Amino acid sequence: MLLLLYSLTEKERCLRANDRTFNLSFRYANNAIKTSKYNIFTFLPLNLFEQFRRLANAYFLFLLILQLIPQTSSLSWITTGFALIVVLSITAVKDAIDDINRHKCDRKVNNRKVDVLMDGQLKNEKWMNVQVGNIVKLENNEFVTADLLLLSSMCCTVVFVCEVRCEPPNNHLDKFKGTLTLNGERYALDNDKVLLRGCTLRNTEWCFGLVIFGGPDTKLMQNSGKSIFKWTSIDHLTNILVLCIFVFLASMCSILTIGNAIWETNEGSVFTIFLPREPGIDAPLSSFLIFWSYVIVLNTVVPSSLYVSVEFIRLGNSFFIDWDRKMYYPKKDTPAQARTTTLSEELGQIKYIFSDKTGTLTQNIMTFNKCSINGKAYGEQLLEITERTERVDFSWNNLADPKFSFHDHSLVEMVRSGNPETQEFFRLLSLCHTVMPEEKKEGELNYQAQSPDEGALVTAARNFGFVFLSRTPETITVIEMGRQVIYELLAILDFNNMRKRMSVIVRSAEGKLTLYCKGADTMIFERLHPSCNKLMEVTTNHLNEYAGDGLRTLALAYKDLDEAYMIDWTQRHHEASVAMEGREEKLDELYEEIEKDMMLLGATAVEDKLQDGVPETIEQLAKADIKIWVLTGDKQETAENIGYSCNMVREEMKDVFVVSANTAEGVKEELQ
């Protein structure tokens, strides 16, 4: 009860690393999870409650009660009771098996092991025993134990003490707000510094994390919700059918009861000599009892085996899904698996599909295809690329990616000739990103990117002579045309769905301060210096051409900064980043302030091909009268091109129209 009351009033979470006594005083949830519906004590009452929500089961229970009353019973209760018990038992066994599987999955997850830092030593603990405030060590390819604050490099024998204040548990996967206090200094915490439960650790041998939310408080479990009892359309239909049968049965019994009352009044008194009425039972009461007797006699009108038959059909359909060879994926040896017997019905209820484009309809494998630099387009003059088309030779670049392919030789010539705009273009691509480099073998450089777009652009810059080599929290190291350059990283202005752009602020070895920005052209163009208007028109034409080819586009810009202004802006940025109230709004204001009057460099275009079978799949879904919505952040022209190529929009559609409003009211007006 104390835990429940605290969770209802928790407005801010406060915890200390390695301070078990302090953290336990708040009664935070431990790291155990539960996805099952029942336990050994609640199974019988809860399962019976759910089964008696089915009208047929409730009817036969009522019928059984009537048959136990001597005045109304004309048949033995044994037949009805036996049939009801069989129906309830079969369904209960199926539900029990499903829930036992959930319990097994819960136990498997809760009993996973993880290294926990205690008293300066690592101890192997079960996941369910991990507490808020523990520091855990994760190895590469391990699942993340709980929602963790990712700690910087640290030795496992050091007792790390800090205090974290953050938001209470919630289901916002893309947001996190908090502060970390260490040695009297406060540091801002955001979503980039958090590892969420259910993710897998990649691209690092190990890491340490501080448990912030555990078990039911993690964002994964906050989004999963409670296990609910689902009713399919078949369940609703059978209930309606049974209700109609009830009405029919009640009508028959009423007619027969009226007939019996008339007979009793006119003729029944003659037979009382041979069959005297029981004491206290007159004609009206006799008619009332006769009504229920008819209900018992005519009970076969209601199909008691209906639900059992449906359950067996569901079970058979789930086996067919498991055995379907067309649903087997040979590359990963993965067959289809129906985890619920009602899967076929639930699939049949689908009326709408909401899908992302990238990685769902497309392969999520990006290739740098075309670009526009200082008003000149590169790459698009070679529209028909074949195996015989001569590729650009990057042998002059020892660090070039051998898998990278490009066919416009003029772009390499511009870079190697020292053209300042072209070199600044690729310098931006090598600096403005969140890519992490990985050197698995000596001399073999691999990039790990959150977004494949970034990976493609950084790889392109690498091949054209601007090689992103390494990064630390304070620096970015780049090899520019064979010369190593270390930039001081002053700030990262993160990308999000509202900003649709990201920026970095760096200081070069010569002390020059520069802001580099890339993002959606609509966002970049409205923040350009007025002197870029003519270049913006030319670049816009190129972007429209790229979008018409179905390519993903970004605009690139930069801005030189003043040292005195940067010192003041950095101070205000730190104050905003550690604020617990209105942090996002304050940061957005600062970002808007500095990301203006930028100079346009150009635009990029990358290709993301459709996955095999997408057009055919969408065509079949359309035949099933399923409405499909695809979410994309591409330009309108790109979205329309993809729509036609994947069969969402077809040539025979005569009434295709575009809704371009930005508000709910505007959309409503355009649709009318």
C-alpha positions in Angstrom: 0.0 0.0 0.0 2.9 2.4 0.8 4.4 1.6 -2.6 1.1 2.3 -4.4 0.6 5.6 -2.5 4.1 6.7 -3.3 3.9 5.9 -7.0 0.7 7.9 -7.2 2.3 11.0 -5.8 5.8 10.7 -7.3 6.6 13.9 -9.1 10.3 13.6 -9.2 12.6 10.6 -8.8 15.7 11.0 -6.6 18.3 8.4 -6.2 22.0 7.9 -5.3 24.4 5.6 -6.8 25.6 2.8 -4.5 23.4 4.1 -1.6 21.1 1.2 -1.1 19.6 2.5 2.2 18.7 5.9 0.7 17.1 4.4 -2.4 15.1 1.8 -0.4 13.5 4.5 1.6 11.5 5.6 -1.5 10.2 2.0 -2.0 10.9 2.1 -5.7 9.8 -1.0 -7.7 12.4 -3.7 -8.2 13.4 -5.1 -11.6 11.1 -8.1 -11.7 8.4 -8.0 -14.4 5.1 -9.7 -14.8 3.2 -10.2 -18.0 1.0 -13.1 -16.9 -2.7 -12.7 -16.2 -3.2 -15.2 -13.4 -1.5 -16.9 -10.4 -2.4 -20.1 -8.6 -4.9 -18.3 -6.4 -6.6 -16.0 -8.9 -6.8 -18.4 -11.9 -10.1 -20.0 -11.0 -12.1 -16.9 -10.0 -10.8 -14.7 -12.8 -11.0 -17.3 -15.5 -14.5 -18.3 -14.5 -15.5 -14.6 -14.5 -14.2 -14.2 -18.0 -15.9 -17.3 -19.2 -19.2 -16.4 -17.8 -19.1 -13.2 -19.7 -20.0 -15.4 -22.6 -23.8 -15.5 -22.7 -24.0 -19.2 -23.5 -22.0 -20.1 -20.4 -24.0 -17.7 -18.2 -27.2 -19.2 -19.7 -26.3 -22.8 -18.8 -25.2 -21.8 -15.3 -28.6 -20.2 -14.9 -30.2 -23.4 -16.3 -28.3 -25.5 -13.9 -29.6 -23.5 -11.0 -33.1 -23.9 -12.3 -32.7 -27.7 -12.5 -31.7 -27.7 -8.9 -35.1 -26.3 -7.9 -37.6 -29.2 -7.6 -40.7 -27.0 -8.5 -39.2 -26.1 -11.9 -37.0 -29.0 -12.8 -38.3 -31.6 -15.2 -34.9 -33.0 -16.2 -31.9 -34.1 -14.2 -29.2 -31.4 -13.6 -26.4 -33.9 -14.3 -26.5 -33.6 -18.1 -26.4 -29.8 -18.0 -23.8 -29.7 -15.3 -21.6 -32.2 -17.1 -21.8 -30.3 -20.4 -21.1 -27.0 -18.7 -18.1 -28.4 -16.8 -16.6 -29.9 -20.0 -17.0 -26.6 -21.8 -15.5 -24.6 -19.0 -12.7 -27.1 -18.4 -11.5 -27.1 -22.1 -11.4 -23.4 -22.2 -9.7 -23.1 -18.8 -7.0 -25.6 -19.8 -6.3 -23.6 -23.0 -6.1 -20.4 -21.0 -3.9 -22.0 -18.4 -1.4 -23.3 -21.0 -1.2 -19.8 -22.5 -0.6 -18.2 -19.1 1.9 -20.9 -18.0 3.9 -19.9 -21.1 3.8 -16.3 -20.0 5.0 -17.3 -16.6 7.9 -19.2 -18.2 8.9 -16.2 -20.2 8.7 -14.0 -17.1 10.9 -16.4 -15.1 13.4 -16.7 -17.9 13.8 -12.9 -18.1 13.7 -12.3 -14.4 16.4 -15.0 -13.8 18.9 -13.6 -16.3 22.2 -12.7 -14.7 24.1 -9.4 -14.7 27.1 -8.0 -13.0 26.3 -5.5 -10.2 28.8 -3.3 -8.6 28.7 -3.7 -4.8 31.3 -2.5 -2.4 33.8 -2.0 -5.2 33.4 -5.5 -6.5 31.3 -7.0 -9.3 28.7 -9.6 -8.1 26.6 -11.7 -10.4 22.9 -11.1 -9.6 19.6 -12.1 -11.1 17.7 -9.3 -13.0 14.8 -9.4 -10.6 17.2 -8.6 -7.7 18.6 -5.4 -9.3 17.5 -2.3 -7.4 17.2 1.4 -8.4 20.6 3.0 -7.7 22.6 -0.1 -8.5 25.5 0.2 -11.0 25.6 -2.7 -13.5 28.1 -3.8 -16.0 26.9 -4.9 -19.5 28.9 -6.8 -22.0 28.7 -6.5 -25.8 25.5 -8.1 -27.3 23.8 -8.3 -23.8 20.3 -7.2 -23.2 20.0 -4.0 -21.2 18.8 -5.0 -17.7 16.7 -1.9 -16.8 16.5 1.7 -17.8 20.1 2.8 -17.2 22.0 6.1 -17.1 25.0 5.4 -19.2 28.1 6.3 -17.2 31.4 7.3 -18.8 34.6 5.2 -18.7 35.1 4.0 -15.2 37.1 1.3 -13.3 35.0 -1.5 -11.7 36.9 -1.2 -8.4 35.9 2.5 -7.8 32.9 3.3 -5.6 31.1 5.8 -7.8 28.8 8.2 -5.8 26.5 10.7 -7.4 22.9 11.9 -7.0 20.3 11.9 -9.8 17.1 13.8 -10.0 14.8 13.0 -12.9 11.3 12.7 -14.1 9.0 10.0 -12.6 8.3 6.8 -14.5 6.4 7.5 -17.8 5.9 5.9 -21.3 7.7 8.6 -23.3 10.4 6.7 -25.2 11.9 9.7 -26.9 12.2 12.0 -23.9 14.1 12.0 -20.7 14.8 14.9 -18.4 17.1 15.0 -15.3 20.2 16.2 -13.7 23.3 14.5 -12.2 25.1 16.0 -9.3 28.8 14.9 -8.9 31.4 16.7 -6.7 29.1 19.7 -6.4 28.7 20.1 -10.1 25.3 19.7 -11.9 25.2 18.0 -15.3 22.2 17.8 -17.7 20.7 14.4 -18.5 18.6 13.8 -21.6 17.5 10.8 -23.7 20.9 10.4 -25.4 22.4 9.4 -22.1 19.9 6.6 -21.2 19.9 3.0 -22.2 16.3 1.5 -22.2 15.4 -1.9 -21.1 14.9 -4.4 -23.9 17.7 -2.9 -26.1 20.9 -4.7 -26.9 24.4 -3.3 -26.3 26.3 -3.0 -29.5 29.6 -1.6 -30.8 31.4 -1.6 -27.4 33.0 -4.4 -25.3 31.4 -3.2 -22.1 29.8 -0.4 -20.3 28.5 0.6 -16.9 25.1 2.0 -16.2 23.2 3.4 -13.2 19.7 1.9 -12.7 17.1 4.7 -12.9 13.9 2.7 -13.5 13.4 -1.0 -12.8 10.8 -3.6 -13.7 7.3 -2.1 -14.1 8.7 1.4 -14.0 10.8 1.0 -17.1 9.6 2.7 -20.3 9.2 -0.7 -22.0 6.8 -1.9 -19.4 5.1 1.4 -19.1 4.3 1.2 -22.8 3.2 -2.5 -22.8 0.3 -1.9 -20.4 -1.5 -4.5 -18.4 -2.5 -7.9 -19.8 -6.1 -7.6 -20.9 -8.7 -10.1 -21.9 -9.2 -9.6 -25.6 -12.5 -10.2 -27.3 -12.4 -11.0 -31.0 -15.1 -10.3 -33.6 -16.1 -14.0 -33.4 -16.7 -13.7 -29.7 -18.9 -10.7 -30.2 -20.7 -12.4 -33.1 -21.4 -15.6 -31.1 -22.7 -13.5 -28.2 -25.1 -11.7 -30.5 -26.2 -15.0 -32.0 -26.8 -16.5 -28.6 -28.7 -13.4 -27.5 -31.0 -13.8 -30.6 -31.5 -17.5 -29.6 -32.4 -16.4 -26.1 -35.1 -14.0 -27.5 -36.4 -16.8 -29.6 -36.4 -19.3 -26.6 -38.1 -16.7 -24.4 -40.8 -16.2 -27.0 -41.5 -19.9 -27.4 -41.6 -20.4 -23.6 -43.9 -17.4 -23.2 -46.4 -18.7 -25.8 -46.3 -22.2 -24.3 -46.8 -20.7 -20.8 -49.8 -18.7 -22.0 -51.3 -21.8 -23.6 -50.7 -23.7 -20.4 -52.4 -21.0 -18.3 -55.5 -21.1 -20.6 -55.6 -24.8 -20.4 -55.2 -24.8 -16.7 -58.1 -22.3 -16.3 -60.4 -24.2 -18.7 -59.5 -27.8 -18.3 -57.0 -28.2 -15.6 -59.4 -28.3 -12.7 -60.7 -31.7 -14.0 -57.3 -33.3 -13.5 -56.7 -32.0 -10.0 -58.5 -35.1 -8.7 -55.7 -37.3 -10.1 -52.9 -34.7 -10.0 -53.6 -32.4 -7.1 -51.7 -29.1 -7.0 -49.1 -28.6 -4.3 -50.3 -26.6 -1.3 -49.9 -22.8 -1.8 -49.5 -23.0 -5.6 -52.3 -21.3 -7.5 -52.8 -20.9 -11.3 -50.6 -17.7 -11.7 -47.7 -19.2 -9.7 -48.1 -22.5 -11.5 -47.8 -20.6 -14.9 -44.7 -18.9 -13.6 -43.0 -22.2 -12.7 -44.2 -23.8 -15.9 -42.3 -21.0 -17.9 -39.0 -22.0 -16.3 -39.8 -25.7 -16.8 -40.2 -25.0 -20.6 -36.9 -23.2 -20.5 -35.3 -26.4 -19.1 -37.1 -28.7 -21.6 -36.1 -26.5 -24.6 -32.5 -25.9 -23.4 -31.2 -27.7 -26.5 -32.2 -24.7 -28.6 -29.0 -23.0 -27.3 -25.9 -24.7 -28.8 -23.8 -25.6 -25.7 -20.9 -26.9 -27.9 -20.7 -23.7 -30.0 -17.8 -22.2 -28.0 -16.0 -25.5 -27.8 -16.2 -25.9 -31.6 -14.9 -22.4 -32.1 -12.0 -23.1 -29.7 -11.0 -26.2 -31.7 -11.2 -24.3 -35.0 -9.0 -21.6 -33.5 -6.5 -24.2 -32.4 -6.4 -25.8 -35.8 -5.9 -22.4 -37.5 -3.0 -21.6 -35.2 -1.3 -24.9 -36.3 -1.9 -24.0 -39.9 0.0 -20.7 -39.4 2.9 -22.5 -37.7 3.1 -25.0 -40.6 2.7 -22.5 -43.4 5.9 -22.8 -45.6 5.2 -19.5 -47.3 5.6 -17.8 -43.9 9.0 -19.4 -43.3 12.1 -17.1 -43.5 15.0 -19.3 -44.6 17.7 -16.6 -44.2 17.3 -16.7 -40.4 15.6 -20.1 -40.2 12.6 -18.5 -38.7 9.1 -20.0 -39.1 5.8 -18.2 -38.3 4.7 -18.8 -34.7 1.1 -18.2 -33.5 1.5 -17.2 -29.9 -2.3 -17.1 -29.4 -5.0 -19.3 -30.8 -7.1 -16.3 -31.8 -4.4 -14.9 -34.1 -6.3 -15.6 -37.3 -9.4 -13.8 -36.1 -7.4 -10.8 -34.8 -5.6 -10.5 -38.2 -9.0 -10.7 -39.9 -10.2 -7.7 -37.8 -7.5 -5.4 -39.2 -8.9 -2.5 -41.1 -6.0 -0.1 -41.0 -2.2 -0.5 -41.2 0.0 2.4 -40.0 3.5 1.8 -41.2 6.9 3.6 -41.3 8.6 3.8 -44.6 12.3 3.5 -43.8 13.3 0.0 -42.9 9.7 -1.3 -43.2 8.9 -0.7 -46.9 12.5 0.0 -47.8 15.7 -2.0 -47.2 17.1 0.7 -44.9 20.4 0.4 -46.8 21.3 3.9 -47.9 23.6 4.8 -50.8 24.9 8.3 -51.6 23.6 8.9 -55.1 23.6 12.6 -56.0 24.4 16.0 -54.5 24.2 19.7 -55.2 27.2 21.9 -54.2 27.2 25.7 -54.6 24.5 25.5 -57.3 26.1 22.7 -59.3 24.6 19.2 -59.5 26.7 16.1 -59.4 25.7 12.5 -60.3 22.4 13.1 -62.0 23.6 13.2 -65.5 24.3 9.4 -65.4 20.7 8.2 -65.1 21.3 4.8 -66.6 23.9 3.0 -64.5 25.0 -0.4 -65.7 27.7 -2.9 -64.7 29.8 -1.5 -67.5 29.6 2.1 -66.3 33.0 3.2 -65.2 33.2 3.8 -61.4 35.2 6.6 -59.8 38.7 5.5 -58.8 39.3 6.2 -55.2 42.7 4.5 -55.1 44.4 7.8 -54.2 42.6 7.6 -50.9 44.0 4.9 -48.6 41.1 5.1 -46.2 38.3 4.9 -48.9 35.6 2.4 -48.4 36.0 -0.2 -51.2 32.2 -0.9 -51.2 31.4 2.7 -52.0 30.3 3.3 -55.6 30.0 6.6 -57.5 30.1 7.4 -61.2 30.5 11.2 -61.6 34.2 11.8 -62.0 33.8 15.6 -62.0 33.0 15.7 -58.2 36.3 14.0 -57.4 38.2 16.4 -59.6 36.5 19.4 -57.8 37.6 18.0 -54.4 41.1 17.2 -55.4 41.5 20.6 -57.1 41.0 22.3 -53.7 37.6 23.9 -54.5 36.7 25.6 -51.1 32.9 25.1 -51.4 33.2 21.4 -52.3 35.7 20.8 -49.5 33.5 22.6 -47.0 30.6 20.5 -48.1 32.4 17.2 -47.3 33.9 18.7 -44.2 30.4 19.3 -42.9 29.4 15.7 -43.7 32.4 14.5 -41.7 31.7 16.6 -38.6 27.9 17.0 -38.3 26.7 13.6 -37.3 26.4 11.1 -34.3 28.3 8.2 -36.0 30.7 6.1 -33.9 33.8 4.7 -35.6 34.9 1.1 -35.0 38.2 -0.4 -36.0 37.8 -4.2 -35.8 41.0 -4.9 -37.6 44.1 -2.7 -38.0 43.4 -0.3 -40.8 39.8 -1.4 -41.3 37.5 1.4 -40.4 33.8 0.7 -39.8 31.0 3.2 -39.0 28.1 2.5 -36.6 25.3 4.9 -37.2 21.9 5.3 -35.5 20.5 6.3 -38.8 21.6 4.7 -42.1 21.3 8.2 -43.7 24.2 9.4 -41.5 26.2 6.3 -42.3 25.9 6.9 -46.0 26.8 10.5 -45.8 29.8 10.0 -43.6 31.0 7.2 -45.9 30.6 9.5 -48.9 32.8 12.2 -47.1 35.3 9.5 -46.3 35.7 8.5 -49.9 36.0 12.0 -51.1 38.9 12.7 -48.8 37.3 13.8 -45.5 37.6 10.8 -43.3 35.9 10.8 -39.9 38.5 8.9 -37.8 37.5 9.2 -34.1 35.6 11.1 -31.5 35.6 11.8 -27.8 33.0 13.9 -25.8 35.2 16.9 -26.4 36.8 16.4 -29.9 36.3 15.1 -33.4 39.3 13.8 -35.4 39.1 14.0 -39.2 41.7 13.3 -41.9 41.2 16.0 -44.5 42.9 15.1 -47.8 45.6 13.2 -46.0 46.1 15.7 -43.2 44.9 14.9 -39.7 42.8 17.7 -38.1 41.4 17.7 -34.6 38.3 19.8 -34.0 37.1 20.8 -30.5 33.5 19.9 -30.1 31.7 22.7 -28.3 28.0 21.7 -28.7 25.7 19.3 -30.4 22.2 20.7 -31.3 20.3 17.4 -31.4 17.9 16.3 -34.2 14.3 15.7 -33.3 11.0 15.4 -35.1 10.1 19.1 -34.5 13.5 20.6 -35.4 14.1 18.3 -38.4 17.7 19.3 -38.3 20.9 18.9 -36.3 23.9 21.1 -35.8 27.4 20.9 -34.3 29.6 23.8 -33.2 33.3 23.1 -33.5 36.6 25.1 -33.1 39.3 24.3 -35.6 43.0 24.1 -34.8 43.3 27.7 -36.0 40.7 28.8 -33.4 37.9 29.4 -36.0 34.4 28.8 -34.6 31.9 27.3 -37.0 28.3 26.0 -36.8 27.5 23.2 -39.3 23.9 22.3 -39.8 22.1 19.7 -41.9 18.4 18.9 -42.1 15.1 19.2 -44.1 15.4 21.9 -46.8 12.2 23.6 -45.5 13.9 24.1 -42.1 17.3 25.1 -43.4 16.1 27.5 -46.1 14.1 29.7 -43.7 17.2 30.2 -41.6 19.5 31.3 -44.4 21.2 34.6 -44.8 19.4 36.8 -47.4 22.5 36.7 -49.6 21.7 33.0 -50.3 18.4 33.6 -52.1 19.7 33.0 -55.6 21.7 29.9 -54.6 18.6 28.7 -52.7 16.5 28.8 -55.9 19.0 26.7 -57.9 19.3 24.2 -55.1 15.6 24.0 -54.7 15.3 22.9 -58.4 17.9 20.2 -57.8 16.1 19.0 -54.7 12.8 18.8 -56.6 14.5 16.7 -59.2 16.0 14.4 -56.6 12.7 14.1 -54.8 11.0 13.2 -58.1 13.4 10.3 -58.4 12.3 9.0 -55.0 15.6 10.0 -53.2 15.9 11.2 -49.6 17.3 14.7 -49.5 19.0 17.0 -46.9 20.1 20.6 -47.1 23.5 21.7 -45.7 24.5 25.1 -44.3 27.2 26.6 -42.0 27.8 29.8 -40.0 30.9 31.4 -38.7 30.6 32.4 -35.0 32.1 35.2 -32.9 34.2 34.1 -29.8 32.6 36.6 -27.4 29.1 35.6 -28.5 29.9 31.9 -28.2 31.1 32.3 -24.6 27.8 34.0 -23.6 25.7 31.5 -25.6 27.5 28.5 -24.0 26.8 29.8 -20.5 23.1 30.3 -21.3 23.0 26.8 -22.9 24.4 25.2 -19.8 21.8 26.9 -17.6 19.0 25.8 -19.8 20.3 22.2 -20.1 20.3 21.7 -16.3 16.8 23.2 -15.8 14.2 20.7 -14.6 11.3 23.0 -15.7 10.9 24.1 -19.3 14.2 22.6 -20.4 13.0 21.8 -23.9 11.5 25.3 -24.5 14.6 27.1 -23.2 16.9 24.9 -25.4 14.8 25.4 -28.4 15.0 29.2 -28.0 18.8 29.0 -27.8 18.9 26.8 -30.9 16.7 29.1 -32.9 18.9 32.1 -31.8 22.1 30.6 -33.1 20.8 28.7 -36.1 20.0 31.8 -38.2 21.7 33.7 -41.0 23.4 30.6 -42.1 25.2 30.2 -45.5 23.9 27.5 -47.8 26.4 24.9 -49.0 24.2 22.5 -51.0 22.1 19.4 -50.7 22.5 15.6 -50.6 20.4 12.8 -52.1 20.6 9.2 -50.9 18.7 6.2 -52.2 16.8 3.6 -50.1 15.5 0.8 -52.3 12.2 -0.9 -51.7 12.3 -4.4 -50.1 11.5 -7.4 -52.3 7.8 -8.1 -52.6 6.5 -4.8 -51.1 4.4 -3.8 -54.2 2.8 -7.2 -54.3 2.1 -7.3 -50.6 0.4 -3.9 -50.6 -1.7 -4.9 -53.6 -2.9 -8.0 -51.7 -3.7 -5.9 -48.6 -5.6 -3.5 -50.7 -7.7 -6.4 -52.1 -8.5 -7.3 -48.5 -10.0 -3.7 -48.2 -7.3 -2.8 -45.7 -6.4 0.9 -45.6 -2.7 1.6 -45.4 -1.1 4.8 -44.0 2.7 5.3 -44.4 4.5 7.8 -42.3 7.6 9.5 -43.9 9.6 12.6 -43.3 10.5 12.9 -47.0 9.6 15.8 -49.3 6.1 15.6 -50.9 7.6 14.7 -54.3 9.6 11.9 -52.8 6.6 10.6 -50.9 4.4 10.6 -54.1 7.1 8.8 -56.0 7.4 6.1 -53.4 3.7 5.8 -53.2 3.5 4.9 -56.9 6.5 2.6 -56.8 5.1 0.5 -53.9 1.5 0.3 -55.3 0.0 2.4 -52.6 -1.0 4.9 -55.3 -1.8 3.4 -58.7 -2.3 4.9 -62.1 -5.9 3.9 -62.3 -6.7 6.1 -59.2 -8.4 9.1 -60.7 -9.2 11.1 -57.6 -5.7 11.3 -56.0 -5.4 14.7 -54.1 -2.9 16.3 -51.8 -3.8 17.7 -48.4 -1.1 20.3 -47.6 -2.6 22.0 -44.5 -0.6 22.2 -41.3 -3.4 22.4 -38.8 -6.3 20.2 -37.9 -8.8 22.9 -38.9 -7.0 23.4 -42.2 -7.0 19.6 -43.0 -10.7 19.5 -42.2 -11.4 22.3 -44.6 -9.4 20.7 -47.4 -11.1 17.4 -47.0 -14.5 19.0 -47.2 
